[in-house]
């Protein structure tokens, strides 16, 4: 399924609405993000990008990301496309692992795919629009693969190295039970200091960051056929009952129902 989202937002009017629309979040699908207008830095976990018109980001599943509004422009405007890879998982995973940012003004063919979809999809019926979106996405990914070479990310200058190391450790050990105490000991840093850094960067506790990632991993495993009673041990939970409660709270449905929602 492909979902296209378009936002134009007046950044100086409603800070509360700004936070509601653009929270610091992660999800289990791929995202193509095209920036159109505004004064924004975009953070993807431990990396940051200075945004300018026609700059495109490829955001992998399970990675926290969010815009930082810098205050130099009245409006923020962007387009994003959400999708699950499904049968093309290997190709899409390799593509998103190799590419992170592309300046589309160097590739007019890529820009035209977005432009045509936006122009014609509103006049189509639901079934036709879905088919058109699928075709556009396929064309877009194949065109990226053929014309855009690897673009290295620009590291964030003001993200502490401790955060970078913590994220790397969490991602490499996501199947384990990771506590704040264990993480601080592994990084040789005071746990209070580490906790404050996480809150400052992600606006959430370390435990919430880890647990959200583990639950998204669990949901993906269940949808791919792993029994719920086996999943919790692969995702850092010590018992099924605590996993069950956390899962239902986050997703709003029972683990046994996840595979049917794929």
C-alpha positions, -999 to 999 in steps of 0.1 A, spaced: 0 0 0 12 35 -9 2 66 9 10 101 -3 11 130 23 13 167 15 18 194 41 19 231 39 22 247 74 26 282 87 53 277 112 49 310 132 12 305 140 6 275 162 35 258 180 12 232 196 -2 222 162 33 221 149 43 195 175 11 175 169 17 173 131 54 166 133 63 146 164 95 127 169 84 93 157 93 60 140 73 35 120 76 1 103 73 13 67 96 31 42 93 68 36 103 90 7 104 126 19 106 155 -6 112 190 9 97 220 -9 99 251 13 109 263 47 138 268 71 143 233 84 169 208 95 157 172 93 171 147 119 172 109 113 185 94 145 221 105 147 223 123 114 210 157 102 203 173 69 202 210 59 170 210 39 165 230 7 139 228 -21 139 195 -41 161 178 -15 148 142 -10 154 119 20 150 81 20 140 70 55 143 34 65 118 17 89 124 18 126 144 50 126 134 80 146 130 111 125 117 146 128 120 182 115 137 210 134 121 243 126 148 270 125 126 300 125 138 317 93 108 310 72 71 315 76 60 283 58 70 247 58 60 226 28 68 190 20 56 158 3 62 123 15 53 88 3 49 59 28 50 23 16 58 -13 25 83 -31 3 65 -64 3 78 -85 -26 106 -61 -34 120 -61 2 155 -70 -8 158 -44 -36 143 -16 -15 164 -25 16 196 -23 -4 185 9 -21 176 26 12 208 13 28 229 28 0 211 62 -4 200 86 22 197 120 5 194 131 -31 191 166 -46 164 161 -72 171 193 -90 200 174 -106 175 147 -118 145 163 -135 131 128 -144 127 120 -107 110 153 -99 86 148 -128 73 116 -113 61 134 -82 48 162 -102 27 140 -125 13 120 -96 2 152 -77 -13 166 -109 -34 137 -120 -42 115 -89 -70 139 -75 -91 133 -106 -89 95 -103 -111 71 -85 -98 53 -54 -88 21 -73 -72 40 -102 -53 63 -78 -39 33 -59 -27 16 -92 -12 49 -103 6 54 -70 20 19 -72 32 25 -107 48 58 -98 65 44 -68 80 15 -89 92 40 -115 106 63 -89 126 36 -71 140 22 -104 149 56 -116 167 64 -84 187 32 -86 197 39 -122 206 77 -121 215 87 -85 249 77 -71 255 72 -34 252 104 -13 268 104 21 249 118 50 259 151 67 266 143 103 249 166 129 274 188 145 254 194 177 244 158 185 266 145 213 288 115 204 272 97 234 239 97 216 255 84 184 271 55 203 240 48 223 218 45 191 244 23 175 245 0 205 207 -2 208 203 -10 171 229 -37 172 213 -53 203 176 -46 198 167 -82 205 181 -80 240 168 -65 272 185 -32 274 182 -11 305 194 25 312 219 11 338 233 -14 313 235 12 285 253 38 307 278 12 319 285 1 283 291 36 273 310 46 304 287 75 311 266 86 341 230 73 336 215 106 347 235 125 321 226 99 294 189 102 303 190 140 300 207 138 266 181 115 253 152 137 265 169 167 250 173 150 216 143 127 212 119 143 238 114 108 253 130 86 279 157 61 269 134 32 279 106 45 256 129 48 227 141 12 231 107 -3 238 91 14 208 117 0 185 114 -35 200 76 -35 197 79 -25 160 103 -53 155 79 -77 172 50 -65 150 71 -71 119 81 -106 130 45 -116 138 33 -103 105 60 -124 88 48 -156 105 66 -158 139 42 -169 166 35 -142 192 46 -165 220 80 -168 204 84 -132 194 87 -116 229 120 -134 236 134 -120 203 125 -85 212 139 -79 247 109 -89 268 114 -113 298 78 -126 299 48 -128 275 23 -110 297 44 -77 299 50 -80 261 13 -85 255 2 -54 275 29 -32 259 20 -45 224 -18 -38 227 -11 -4 242 11 6 213 -8 -9 184 -44 -11 196 -49 -47 186 -39 -82 199 -7 -98 187 -27 -127 173 -45 -103 150 -13 -87 135 -7 -113 107 -42 -107 94 -35 -69 92 -4 -74 70 
